[in-house]
Amino acid sequence: MTMQFALPHLSEWLGWIYLIGIAILFALLIRAAIGRRWQDSAIFAVIWCVVLFPLYAPITASWMRVEAFRAHVSPIASYLSQCKLIDFVAGNAKQKLGRCENLGTGGEEVLEIFYDTTGLIVAPPAQRTPEWRAAMGHFSPTAVHLEGEGRARRLFGDFYEIALFPHDYDGSNDDF
């Protein structure tokens, strides 16, 4: 998932490359152990720890994902100019809300990247203001965006991602 921001067209192959690399590493470890090459076995065991690190350290994988996204959107002003942003007023303050891009994950899931200066995208639906709901109503699928709870995750700053699946789409189009 980390590479999807840097090289989205190659990211779907990373899982397979990882599995093939693990299989090769396992074969080399077994070969070294059977041949009683203990130094080689120790080296391969240490490599195993490094290779499997993302599986037993999800916080680090999450951090890497956020850093890859930061690099992807840099410079932020240029990235924001590509977003479909809506200006609105909530609580006597100017706010911005909009979709920046859709990213495929290699499966059926699609990640939508949103910019939301209010942070209400991660709030429970009952706490979202009418102004925010009106602005978000411009994006489809409206049922997920307006009533969805627990679907959005903060990436960094005012950027969020929402996971969507084929059954989420309601057939409506954005108002842009």
PyMOL commands that place a pseudoatom at each C-alpha (Angstrom):
pseudoatom trace, name=CA, resn=MET, resi=1, chain=A, elem=C, hetatm=0, pos=[0.000, 0.000, 0.000]
pseudoatom trace, name=CA, resn=THR, resi=2, chain=A, elem=C, hetatm=0, pos=[2.882, 2.381, 0.630]
pseudoatom trace, name=CA, resn=MET, resi=3, chain=A, elem=C, hetatm=0, pos=[3.993, 2.400, -3.003]
pseudoatom trace, name=CA, resn=GLN, resi=4, chain=A, elem=C, hetatm=0, pos=[0.533, 3.113, -4.394]
pseudoatom trace, name=CA, resn=PHE, resi=5, chain=A, elem=C, hetatm=0, pos=[1.156, 6.840, -3.997]
pseudoatom trace, name=CA, resn=ALA, resi=6, chain=A, elem=C, hetatm=0, pos=[4.605, 6.832, -5.577]
pseudoatom trace, name=CA, resn=LEU, resi=7, chain=A, elem=C, hetatm=0, pos=[4.011, 4.281, -8.377]
pseudoatom trace, name=CA, resn=PRO, resi=8, chain=A, elem=C, hetatm=0, pos=[0.313, 3.368, -8.541]
pseudoatom trace, name=CA, resn=HIS, resi=9, chain=A, elem=C, hetatm=0, pos=[0.668, 1.303, -11.732]
pseudoatom trace, name=CA, resn=LEU, resi=10, chain=A, elem=C, hetatm=0, pos=[3.250, -0.989, -10.085]
pseudoatom trace, name=CA, resn=SER, resi=11, chain=A, elem=C, hetatm=0, pos=[1.721, -1.272, -6.622]
pseudoatom trace, name=CA, resn=GLU, resi=12, chain=A, elem=C, hetatm=0, pos=[-0.576, -4.167, -7.476]
pseudoatom trace, name=CA, resn=TRP, resi=13, chain=A, elem=C, hetatm=0, pos=[2.457, -6.409, -8.090]
pseudoatom trace, name=CA, resn=LEU, resi=14, chain=A, elem=C, hetatm=0, pos=[4.189, -5.688, -4.789]
pseudoatom trace, name=CA, resn=GLY, resi=15, chain=A, elem=C, hetatm=0, pos=[2.306, -8.367, -2.855]
pseudoatom trace, name=CA, resn=TRP, resi=16, chain=A, elem=C, hetatm=0, pos=[3.324, -11.056, -5.314]
pseudoatom trace, name=CA, resn=ILE, resi=17, chain=A, elem=C, hetatm=0, pos=[6.936, -9.873, -5.394]
pseudoatom trace, name=CA, resn=TYR, resi=18, chain=A, elem=C, hetatm=0, pos=[6.983, -9.957, -1.585]
pseudoatom trace, name=CA, resn=LEU, resi=19, chain=A, elem=C, hetatm=0, pos=[5.654, -13.542, -1.497]
pseudoatom trace, name=CA, resn=ILE, resi=20, chain=A, elem=C, hetatm=0, pos=[8.137, -14.742, -4.132]
pseudoatom trace, name=CA, resn=GLY, resi=21, chain=A, elem=C, hetatm=0, pos=[10.981, -13.114, -2.209]
pseudoatom trace, name=CA, resn=ILE, resi=22, chain=A, elem=C, hetatm=0, pos=[9.884, -14.806, 1.022]
pseudoatom trace, name=CA, resn=ALA, resi=23, chain=A, elem=C, hetatm=0, pos=[9.746, -18.202, -0.741]
pseudoatom trace, name=CA, resn=ILE, resi=24, chain=A, elem=C, hetatm=0, pos=[13.253, -17.746, -2.149]
pseudoatom trace, name=CA, resn=LEU, resi=25, chain=A, elem=C, hetatm=0, pos=[14.582, -16.598, 1.212]
pseudoatom trace, name=CA, resn=PHE, resi=26, chain=A, elem=C, hetatm=0, pos=[13.009, -19.614, 2.930]
pseudoatom trace, name=CA, resn=ALA, resi=27, chain=A, elem=C, hetatm=0, pos=[14.598, -21.988, 0.389]
pseudoatom trace, name=CA, resn=LEU, resi=28, chain=A, elem=C, hetatm=0, pos=[18.014, -20.387, 0.939]
pseudoatom trace, name=CA, resn=LEU, resi=29, chain=A, elem=C, hetatm=0, pos=[17.628, -20.652, 4.718]
pseudoatom trace, name=CA, resn=ILE, resi=30, chain=A, elem=C, hetatm=0, pos=[16.724, -24.359, 4.522]
pseudoatom trace, name=CA, resn=ARG, resi=31, chain=A, elem=C, hetatm=0, pos=[19.600, -25.029, 2.108]
pseudoatom trace, name=CA, resn=ALA, resi=32, chain=A, elem=C, hetatm=0, pos=[22.071, -23.315, 4.450]
pseudoatom trace, name=CA, resn=ALA, resi=33, chain=A, elem=C, hetatm=0, pos=[20.724, -25.200, 7.465]
pseudoatom trace, name=CA, resn=ILE, resi=34, chain=A, elem=C, hetatm=0, pos=[20.875, -28.587, 5.718]
pseudoatom trace, name=CA, resn=GLY, resi=35, chain=A, elem=C, hetatm=0, pos=[24.413, -27.845, 4.499]
pseudoatom trace, name=CA, resn=ARG, resi=36, chain=A, elem=C, hetatm=0, pos=[25.341, -26.900, 8.090]
pseudoatom trace, name=CA, resn=ARG, resi=37, chain=A, elem=C, hetatm=0, pos=[26.536, -23.481, 7.059]
pseudoatom trace, name=CA, resn=TRP, resi=38, chain=A, elem=C, hetatm=0, pos=[25.677, -21.870, 10.359]
pseudoatom trace, name=CA, resn=GLN, resi=39, chain=A, elem=C, hetatm=0, pos=[26.969, -18.414, 9.514]
pseudoatom trace, name=CA, resn=ASP, resi=40, chain=A, elem=C, hetatm=0, pos=[24.806, -18.308, 6.381]
pseudoatom trace, name=CA, resn=SER, resi=41, chain=A, elem=C, hetatm=0, pos=[21.839, -19.608, 8.399]
pseudoatom trace, name=CA, resn=ALA, resi=42, chain=A, elem=C, hetatm=0, pos=[22.327, -16.830, 10.953]
pseudoatom trace, name=CA, resn=ILE, resi=43, chain=A, elem=C, hetatm=0, pos=[22.467, -14.209, 8.198]
pseudoatom trace, name=CA, resn=PHE, resi=44, chain=A, elem=C, hetatm=0, pos=[19.275, -15.550, 6.609]
pseudoatom trace, name=CA, resn=ALA, resi=45, chain=A, elem=C, hetatm=0, pos=[17.548, -15.607, 10.011]
pseudoatom trace, name=CA, resn=VAL, resi=46, chain=A, elem=C, hetatm=0, pos=[18.384, -11.919, 10.513]
pseudoatom trace, name=CA, resn=ILE, resi=47, chain=A, elem=C, hetatm=0, pos=[17.118, -11.150, 7.000]
pseudoatom trace, name=CA, resn=TRP, resi=48, chain=A, elem=C, hetatm=0, pos=[13.873, -12.962, 7.913]
pseudoatom trace, name=CA, resn=CYS, resi=49, chain=A, elem=C, hetatm=0, pos=[13.417, -10.576, 10.821]
pseudoatom trace, name=CA, resn=VAL, resi=50, chain=A, elem=C, hetatm=0, pos=[13.820, -7.580, 8.521]
pseudoatom trace, name=CA, resn=VAL, resi=51, chain=A, elem=C, hetatm=0, pos=[11.588, -9.006, 5.769]
pseudoatom trace, name=CA, resn=LEU, resi=52, chain=A, elem=C, hetatm=0, pos=[8.776, -9.865, 8.176]
pseudoatom trace, name=CA, resn=PHE, resi=53, chain=A, elem=C, hetatm=0, pos=[9.050, -6.568, 10.058]
pseudoatom trace, name=CA, resn=PRO, resi=54, chain=A, elem=C, hetatm=0, pos=[6.047, -4.958, 8.297]
pseudoatom trace, name=CA, resn=LEU, resi=55, chain=A, elem=C, hetatm=0, pos=[3.862, -7.849, 9.439]
pseudoatom trace, name=CA, resn=TYR, resi=56, chain=A, elem=C, hetatm=0, pos=[4.636, -7.527, 13.147]
pseudoatom trace, name=CA, resn=ALA, resi=57, chain=A, elem=C, hetatm=0, pos=[5.035, -3.741, 13.234]
pseudoatom trace, name=CA, resn=PRO, resi=58, chain=A, elem=C, hetatm=0, pos=[1.854, -2.236, 11.753]
pseudoatom trace, name=CA, resn=ILE, resi=59, chain=A, elem=C, hetatm=0, pos=[2.590, 1.172, 13.270]
pseudoatom trace, name=CA, resn=THR, resi=60, chain=A, elem=C, hetatm=0, pos=[5.747, 1.416, 11.194]
pseudoatom trace, name=CA, resn=ALA, resi=61, chain=A, elem=C, hetatm=0, pos=[3.891, 0.345, 8.051]
pseudoatom trace, name=CA, resn=SER, resi=62, chain=A, elem=C, hetatm=0, pos=[1.279, 3.022, 8.743]
pseudoatom trace, name=CA, resn=TRP, resi=63, chain=A, elem=C, hetatm=0, pos=[3.991, 5.622, 9.230]
pseudoatom trace, name=CA, resn=MET, resi=64, chain=A, elem=C, hetatm=0, pos=[5.619, 4.598, 5.930]
pseudoatom trace, name=CA, resn=ARG, resi=65, chain=A, elem=C, hetatm=0, pos=[2.251, 4.907, 4.178]
pseudoatom trace, name=CA, resn=VAL, resi=66, chain=A, elem=C, hetatm=0, pos=[1.733, 8.440, 5.494]
pseudoatom trace, name=CA, resn=GLU, resi=67, chain=A, elem=C, hetatm=0, pos=[5.255, 9.467, 4.518]
pseudoatom trace, name=CA, resn=ALA, resi=68, chain=A, elem=C, hetatm=0, pos=[4.736, 8.069, 1.011]
pseudoatom trace, name=CA, resn=PHE, resi=69, chain=A, elem=C, hetatm=0, pos=[1.536, 10.115, 0.763]
pseudoatom trace, name=CA, resn=ARG, resi=70, chain=A, elem=C, hetatm=0, pos=[3.373, 13.250, 1.944]
pseudoatom trace, name=CA, resn=ALA, resi=71, chain=A, elem=C, hetatm=0, pos=[5.917, 12.748, -0.819]
pseudoatom trace, name=CA, resn=HIS, resi=72, chain=A, elem=C, hetatm=0, pos=[3.132, 12.115, -3.331]
pseudoatom trace, name=CA, resn=VAL, resi=73, chain=A, elem=C, hetatm=0, pos=[1.320, 15.396, -2.554]
pseudoatom trace, name=CA, resn=SER, resi=74, chain=A, elem=C, hetatm=0, pos=[4.423, 17.534, -2.311]
pseudoatom trace, name=CA, resn=PRO, resi=75, chain=A, elem=C, hetatm=0, pos=[4.240, 20.455, -2.991]
pseudoatom trace, name=CA, resn=ILE, resi=76, chain=A, elem=C, hetatm=0, pos=[0.844, 20.658, -1.310]
pseudoatom trace, name=CA, resn=ALA, resi=77, chain=A, elem=C, hetatm=0, pos=[-0.279, 23.852, -3.069]
pseudoatom trace, name=CA, resn=SER, resi=78, chain=A, elem=C, hetatm=0, pos=[0.214, 22.223, -6.463]
pseudoatom trace, name=CA, resn=TYR, resi=79, chain=A, elem=C, hetatm=0, pos=[-1.598, 19.069, -5.349]
pseudoatom trace, name=CA, resn=LEU, resi=80, chain=A, elem=C, hetatm=0, pos=[-4.534, 21.059, -3.924]
pseudoatom trace, name=CA, resn=SER, resi=81, chain=A, elem=C, hetatm=0, pos=[-4.930, 22.878, -7.243]
pseudoatom trace, name=CA, resn=GLN, resi=82, chain=A, elem=C, hetatm=0, pos=[-5.918, 19.519, -8.786]
pseudoatom trace, name=CA, resn=CYS, resi=83, chain=A, elem=C, hetatm=0, pos=[-8.582, 18.845, -6.129]
pseudoatom trace, name=CA, resn=LYS, resi=84, chain=A, elem=C, hetatm=0, pos=[-12.288, 19.539, -6.637]
pseudoatom trace, name=CA, resn=LEU, resi=85, chain=A, elem=C, hetatm=0, pos=[-12.688, 21.834, -3.629]
pseudoatom trace, name=CA, resn=ILE, resi=86, chain=A, elem=C, hetatm=0, pos=[-15.856, 23.456, -2.377]
pseudoatom trace, name=CA, resn=ASP, resi=87, chain=A, elem=C, hetatm=0, pos=[-15.683, 26.571, -0.227]
pseudoatom trace, name=CA, resn=PHE, resi=88, chain=A, elem=C, hetatm=0, pos=[-18.313, 26.907, 2.483]
pseudoatom trace, name=CA, resn=VAL, resi=89, chain=A, elem=C, hetatm=0, pos=[-18.820, 28.712, 5.773]
pseudoatom trace, name=CA, resn=ALA, resi=90, chain=A, elem=C, hetatm=0, pos=[-19.304, 26.794, 9.013]
pseudoatom trace, name=CA, resn=GLY, resi=91, chain=A, elem=C, hetatm=0, pos=[-19.229, 28.426, 12.436]
pseudoatom trace, name=CA, resn=ASN, resi=92, chain=A, elem=C, hetatm=0, pos=[-18.314, 31.840, 10.980]
pseudoatom trace, name=CA, resn=ALA, resi=93, chain=A, elem=C, hetatm=0, pos=[-15.153, 30.415, 9.432]
pseudoatom trace, name=CA, resn=LYS, resi=94, chain=A, elem=C, hetatm=0, pos=[-14.336, 29.680, 5.794]
pseudoatom trace, name=CA, resn=GLN, resi=95, chain=A, elem=C, hetatm=0, pos=[-13.779, 25.980, 5.189]
pseudoatom trace, name=CA, resn=LYS, resi=96, chain=A, elem=C, hetatm=0, pos=[-12.792, 23.803, 2.240]
pseudoatom trace, name=CA, resn=LEU, resi=97, chain=A, elem=C, hetatm=0, pos=[-13.896, 20.289, 1.377]
pseudoatom trace, name=CA, resn=GLY, resi=98, chain=A, elem=C, hetatm=0, pos=[-13.260, 18.220, -1.710]
pseudoatom trace, name=CA, resn=ARG, resi=99, chain=A, elem=C, hetatm=0, pos=[-12.062, 15.088, -3.440]
pseudoatom trace, name=CA, resn=CYS, resi=100, chain=A, elem=C, hetatm=0, pos=[-8.494, 15.102, -4.663]
pseudoatom trace, name=CA, resn=GLU, resi=101, chain=A, elem=C, hetatm=0, pos=[-8.129, 11.720, -6.342]
pseudoatom trace, name=CA, resn=ASN, resi=102, chain=A, elem=C, hetatm=0, pos=[-9.187, 8.097, -6.474]
pseudoatom trace, name=CA, resn=LEU, resi=103, chain=A, elem=C, hetatm=0, pos=[-6.562, 5.406, -6.098]
pseudoatom trace, name=CA, resn=GLY, resi=104, chain=A, elem=C, hetatm=0, pos=[-7.050, 1.763, -6.971]
pseudoatom trace, name=CA, resn=THR, resi=105, chain=A, elem=C, hetatm=0, pos=[-5.536, -0.700, -4.508]
pseudoatom trace, name=CA, resn=GLY, resi=106, chain=A, elem=C, hetatm=0, pos=[-5.096, -3.608, -6.909]
pseudoatom trace, name=CA, resn=GLY, resi=107, chain=A, elem=C, hetatm=0, pos=[-8.329, -5.237, -5.760]
pseudoatom trace, name=CA, resn=GLU, resi=108, chain=A, elem=C, hetatm=0, pos=[-11.929, -4.088, -5.753]
pseudoatom trace, name=CA, resn=GLU, resi=109, chain=A, elem=C, hetatm=0, pos=[-11.289, -1.402, -3.160]
pseudoatom trace, name=CA, resn=VAL, resi=110, chain=A, elem=C, hetatm=0, pos=[-10.853, 2.219, -4.258]
pseudoatom trace, name=CA, resn=LEU, resi=111, chain=A, elem=C, hetatm=0, pos=[-9.365, 4.833, -1.954]
pseudoatom trace, name=CA, resn=GLU, resi=112, chain=A, elem=C, hetatm=0, pos=[-10.716, 8.339, -2.298]
pseudoatom trace, name=CA, resn=ILE, resi=113, chain=A, elem=C, hetatm=0, pos=[-8.456, 11.090, -1.065]
pseudoatom trace, name=CA, resn=PHE, resi=114, chain=A, elem=C, hetatm=0, pos=[-10.379, 13.993, 0.456]
pseudoatom trace, name=CA, resn=TYR, resi=115, chain=A, elem=C, hetatm=0, pos=[-9.304, 17.364, 1.785]
pseudoatom trace, name=CA, resn=ASP, resi=116, chain=A, elem=C, hetatm=0, pos=[-11.435, 18.577, 4.716]
pseudoatom trace, name=CA, resn=THR, resi=117, chain=A, elem=C, hetatm=0, pos=[-10.403, 21.556, 6.818]
pseudoatom trace, name=CA, resn=THR, resi=118, chain=A, elem=C, hetatm=0, pos=[-13.156, 20.862, 9.376]
pseudoatom trace, name=CA, resn=GLY, resi=119, chain=A, elem=C, hetatm=0, pos=[-12.162, 17.266, 10.132]
pseudoatom trace, name=CA, resn=LEU, resi=120, chain=A, elem=C, hetatm=0, pos=[-15.855, 16.318, 10.210]
pseudoatom trace, name=CA, resn=ILE, resi=121, chain=A, elem=C, hetatm=0, pos=[-15.223, 13.584, 7.665]
pseudoatom trace, name=CA, resn=VAL, resi=122, chain=A, elem=C, hetatm=0, pos=[-14.127, 11.321, 10.556]
pseudoatom trace, name=CA, resn=ALA, resi=123, chain=A, elem=C, hetatm=0, pos=[-16.852, 12.506, 12.956]
pseudoatom trace, name=CA, resn=PRO, resi=124, chain=A, elem=C, hetatm=0, pos=[-20.022, 10.511, 13.600]
pseudoatom trace, name=CA, resn=PRO, resi=125, chain=A, elem=C, hetatm=0, pos=[-22.835, 11.524, 11.204]
pseudoatom trace, name=CA, resn=ALA, resi=126, chain=A, elem=C, hetatm=0, pos=[-24.849, 13.148, 14.022]
pseudoatom trace, name=CA, resn=GLN, resi=127, chain=A, elem=C, hetatm=0, pos=[-22.005, 15.642, 14.672]
pseudoatom trace, name=CA, resn=ARG, resi=128, chain=A, elem=C, hetatm=0, pos=[-21.627, 16.790, 11.055]
pseudoatom trace, name=CA, resn=THR, resi=129, chain=A, elem=C, hetatm=0, pos=[-22.949, 20.298, 10.428]
pseudoatom trace, name=CA, resn=PRO, resi=130, chain=A, elem=C, hetatm=0, pos=[-25.621, 21.076, 7.805]
pseudoatom trace, name=CA, resn=GLU, resi=131, chain=A, elem=C, hetatm=0, pos=[-23.084, 23.223, 5.912]
pseudoatom trace, name=CA, resn=TRP, resi=132, chain=A, elem=C, hetatm=0, pos=[-20.604, 20.351, 5.783]
pseudoatom trace, name=CA, resn=ARG, resi=133, chain=A, elem=C, hetatm=0, pos=[-23.341, 17.922, 4.689]
pseudoatom trace, name=CA, resn=ALA, resi=134, chain=A, elem=C, hetatm=0, pos=[-24.390, 20.308, 1.901]
pseudoatom trace, name=CA, resn=ALA, resi=135, chain=A, elem=C, hetatm=0, pos=[-20.802, 20.548, 0.639]
pseudoatom trace, name=CA, resn=MET, resi=136, chain=A, elem=C, hetatm=0, pos=[-20.211, 16.782, 0.843]
pseudoatom trace, name=CA, resn=GLY, resi=137, chain=A, elem=C, hetatm=0, pos=[-23.510, 16.181, -0.949]
pseudoatom trace, name=CA, resn=HIS, resi=138, chain=A, elem=C, hetatm=0, pos=[-21.781, 17.222, -4.181]
pseudoatom trace, name=CA, resn=PHE, resi=139, chain=A, elem=C, hetatm=0, pos=[-19.743, 13.992, -4.206]
pseudoatom trace, name=CA, resn=SER, resi=140, chain=A, elem=C, hetatm=0, pos=[-20.973, 10.497, -4.960]
pseudoatom trace, name=CA, resn=PRO, resi=141, chain=A, elem=C, hetatm=0, pos=[-21.712, 8.030, -3.491]
pseudoatom trace, name=CA, resn=THR, resi=142, chain=A, elem=C, hetatm=0, pos=[-23.609, 10.394, -1.216]
pseudoatom trace, name=CA, resn=ALA, resi=143, chain=A, elem=C, hetatm=0, pos=[-24.888, 7.665, 1.115]
pseudoatom trace, name=CA, resn=VAL, resi=144, chain=A, elem=C, hetatm=0, pos=[-21.344, 6.664, 2.054]
pseudoatom trace, name=CA, resn=HIS, resi=145, chain=A, elem=C, hetatm=0, pos=[-20.041, 10.210, 2.307]
pseudoatom trace, name=CA, resn=LEU, resi=146, chain=A, elem=C, hetatm=0, pos=[-22.935, 11.617, 4.328]
pseudoatom trace, name=CA, resn=GLU, resi=147, chain=A, elem=C, hetatm=0, pos=[-23.973, 8.683, 6.501]
pseudoatom trace, name=CA, resn=GLY, resi=148, chain=A, elem=C, hetatm=0, pos=[-20.855, 6.507, 6.508]
pseudoatom trace, name=CA, resn=GLU, resi=149, chain=A, elem=C, hetatm=0, pos=[-19.187, 6.106, 9.864]
pseudoatom trace, name=CA, resn=GLY, resi=150, chain=A, elem=C, hetatm=0, pos=[-15.704, 4.759, 10.457]
pseudoatom trace, name=CA, resn=ARG, resi=151, chain=A, elem=C, hetatm=0, pos=[-14.896, 4.727, 6.734]
pseudoatom trace, name=CA, resn=ALA, resi=152, chain=A, elem=C, hetatm=0, pos=[-12.547, 7.713, 6.688]
pseudoatom trace, name=CA, resn=ARG, resi=153, chain=A, elem=C, hetatm=0, pos=[-9.002, 7.728, 8.059]
pseudoatom trace, name=CA, resn=ARG, resi=154, chain=A, elem=C, hetatm=0, pos=[-6.777, 10.733, 8.535]
pseudoatom trace, name=CA, resn=LEU, resi=155, chain=A, elem=C, hetatm=0, pos=[-3.575, 10.617, 6.509]
pseudoatom trace, name=CA, resn=PHE, resi=156, chain=A, elem=C, hetatm=0, pos=[-1.976, 13.867, 7.675]
pseudoatom trace, name=CA, resn=GLY, resi=157, chain=A, elem=C, hetatm=0, pos=[-2.991, 17.483, 8.031]
pseudoatom trace, name=CA, resn=ASP, resi=158, chain=A, elem=C, hetatm=0, pos=[-6.406, 17.938, 6.441]
pseudoatom trace, name=CA, resn=PHE, resi=159, chain=A, elem=C, hetatm=0, pos=[-6.071, 14.938, 4.101]
pseudoatom trace, name=CA, resn=TYR, resi=160, chain=A, elem=C, hetatm=0, pos=[-8.222, 11.853, 4.606]
pseudoatom trace, name=CA, resn=GLU, resi=161, chain=A, elem=C, hetatm=0, pos=[-8.851, 8.616, 2.771]
pseudoatom trace, name=CA, resn=ILE, resi=162, chain=A, elem=C, hetatm=0, pos=[-12.157, 6.791, 2.384]
pseudoatom trace, name=CA, resn=ALA, resi=163, chain=A, elem=C, hetatm=0, pos=[-12.282, 3.164, 1.281]
pseudoatom trace, name=CA, resn=LEU, resi=164, chain=A, elem=C, hetatm=0, pos=[-15.022, 2.423, -1.252]
pseudoatom trace, name=CA, resn=PHE, resi=165, chain=A, elem=C, hetatm=0, pos=[-16.162, -0.873, -2.729]
pseudoatom trace, name=CA, resn=PRO, resi=166, chain=A, elem=C, hetatm=0, pos=[-18.240, -1.568, -5.884]
pseudoatom trace, name=CA, resn=HIS, resi=167, chain=A, elem=C, hetatm=0, pos=[-21.456, -2.067, -3.884]
pseudoatom trace, name=CA, resn=ASP, resi=168, chain=A, elem=C, hetatm=0, pos=[-21.083, 1.458, -2.405]
pseudoatom trace, name=CA, resn=TYR, resi=169, chain=A, elem=C, hetatm=0, pos=[-21.707, 3.291, -5.670]
pseudoatom trace, name=CA, resn=ASP, resi=170, chain=A, elem=C, hetatm=0, pos=[-25.247, 4.573, -6.130]
pseudoatom trace, name=CA, resn=GLY, resi=171, chain=A, elem=C, hetatm=0, pos=[-25.091, 5.457, -9.825]
pseudoatom trace, name=CA, resn=SER, resi=172, chain=A, elem=C, hetatm=0, pos=[-25.103, 9.216, -9.268]
pseudoatom trace, name=CA, resn=ASN, resi=173, chain=A, elem=C, hetatm=0, pos=[-22.363, 11.473, -10.521]
pseudoatom trace, name=CA, resn=ASP, resi=174, chain=A, elem=C, hetatm=0, pos=[-20.530, 14.323, -8.869]
pseudoatom trace, name=CA, resn=ASP, resi=175, chain=A, elem=C, hetatm=0, pos=[-21.995, 17.782, -9.328]
pseudoatom trace, name=CA, resn=PHE, resi=176, chain=A, elem=C, hetatm=0, pos=[-18.859, 19.013, -11.097]
for i in range(1, 176): cmd.bond("trace and resi %d" % i, "trace and resi %d" % (i + 1))
show_as sticks, trace
zoom trace
